[in-house]
Amino acid sequence: MNILVDTCVWSLAFRRQAIATHAAVRELGELIAEGRAQMIGPVRQELLSGVPKTGQFHLLRDRLRAFPDLGIETEDHELAAEYFTKSRAAGIQGSNTDFLICALSSRRSLPILTTDRDFENFARVLPFILHRPRTTEES
């Protein structure tokens, strides 16, 4: 089964000191090796936004090109908007990208790999699955 990877995990993976120590980063490495890591365009955009140096931007862009974007359909955006409204009514805040990730997870049966604790709150009111790293010990 493929896994939808949130921005925070990709970002953590590109920090040299975190590569071998964080369970989510190790899990991402395993998912990549298995060909199961899924990227979406808005996550790619978040990762590339704000990279201060042109050389760093091009290096990251080129590395991310190894991961094709999962297609996003009109129904995904509509469901994300519904999830935003439902969560807000329950007093839970989130970003448009977060709710799009939840919608894609729900519609495509793709578990989400994230370190963002907001997804724990979303899971109280939204029907999606969180993917837990197979090993949780920190090195």
C-alpha positions in Angstrom: 0.0 0.0 0.0 1.3 3.5 -0.9 1.7 6.1 1.8 1.0 9.8 1.5 4.0 11.7 3.0 3.4 15.1 4.7 5.7 18.1 4.2 7.1 17.9 7.7 8.6 14.4 7.1 10.2 15.3 3.8 11.6 18.5 5.4 13.0 16.6 8.3 14.6 14.1 5.9 16.5 16.8 4.1 18.1 18.0 7.4 21.4 16.1 7.6 21.4 15.7 11.4 18.0 14.0 11.4 18.5 11.4 8.7 19.6 8.5 10.9 17.9 9.5 14.1 14.2 10.1 13.5 11.8 7.2 13.1 9.7 9.0 10.5 12.8 9.7 8.4 13.9 6.1 8.6 10.3 5.1 7.6 10.4 7.5 4.7 13.7 5.9 3.5 12.1 2.5 3.7 9.0 3.7 1.8 11.2 5.2 -0.9 13.2 2.0 -1.2 9.9 0.1 -1.6 8.5 2.6 -4.1 5.6 3.4 -1.8 6.2 7.1 -0.9 3.6 9.4 -2.5 4.1 13.2 -3.1 1.5 15.8 -4.0 2.1 19.1 -5.7 1.2 21.3 -2.7 3.7 19.5 -0.5 6.4 19.9 -3.2 5.5 23.6 -3.3 5.7 23.9 0.5 9.1 22.2 0.5 10.5 24.5 -2.2 9.0 27.7 -0.9 11.5 29.9 1.0 14.7 28.0 0.1 17.0 31.0 0.3 19.8 30.2 -2.2 19.3 29.4 -5.8 21.7 26.5 -5.8 19.9 24.9 -2.8 16.6 25.4 -4.5 17.7 23.7 -7.7 19.3 20.8 -5.8 16.1 20.2 -3.7 13.9 20.6 -6.8 16.0 18.1 -8.7 15.9 15.6 -5.9 12.2 15.9 -5.5 11.6 15.3 -9.2 12.3 11.7 -8.5 8.8 11.6 -7.0 5.9 12.2 -9.4 2.9 14.1 -8.1 -0.2 12.1 -7.2 -3.0 13.5 -9.3 -5.5 15.8 -7.5 -9.0 15.9 -8.7 -11.9 18.4 -8.2 -13.5 16.0 -5.8 -10.4 16.1 -3.6 -10.5 19.8 -3.3 -14.2 19.7 -2.6 -13.8 17.1 0.1 -10.8 19.1 1.6 -13.2 22.1 1.9 -15.8 20.0 3.6 -13.1 18.7 6.0 -12.0 22.3 6.7 -15.5 23.2 7.6 -16.2 20.1 9.7 -13.0 20.5 11.6 -13.5 24.2 12.2 -17.0 23.5 13.6 -15.3 21.1 16.1 -12.8 23.8 17.1 -9.9 22.3 15.1 -7.7 24.5 12.9 -5.6 23.4 10.0 -4.1 24.6 6.7 -5.6 24.0 3.3 -2.8 21.7 2.4 -3.4 19.6 5.6 -7.1 19.2 4.7 -6.2 18.3 1.1 -3.9 15.6 2.4 -6.7 14.3 4.7 -9.1 14.3 1.7 -6.7 12.4 -0.6 -6.0 9.9 2.2 -9.7 9.3 2.7 -10.7 9.1 -1.0 -7.7 7.0 -2.1 -7.3 4.9 1.0 -3.7 6.2 1.4 -2.4 6.4 5.0 -0.5 9.5 6.0 3.0 9.6 7.3 3.4 12.8 9.4 5.1 14.2 12.5 2.5 17.0 12.7 0.4 16.5 15.8 -2.4 18.5 14.2 -3.3 15.3 12.3 -4.1 13.6 15.6 -6.7 16.3 16.2 -8.0 16.0 12.6 -8.4 12.2 13.1 -10.9 12.9 15.9 -13.4 14.2 13.4 -12.2 13.0 9.9 -12.1 9.5 8.4 -8.4 9.0 7.4 -5.6 6.7 8.5 -2.3 7.7 10.0 0.7 5.6 9.1 3.0 4.8 12.0 6.7 4.1 11.5 7.4 0.4 11.7 10.2 1.2 14.2 9.7 4.0 16.7 13.1 4.0 18.6 15.3 6.9 18.1 19.0 6.1 17.4 
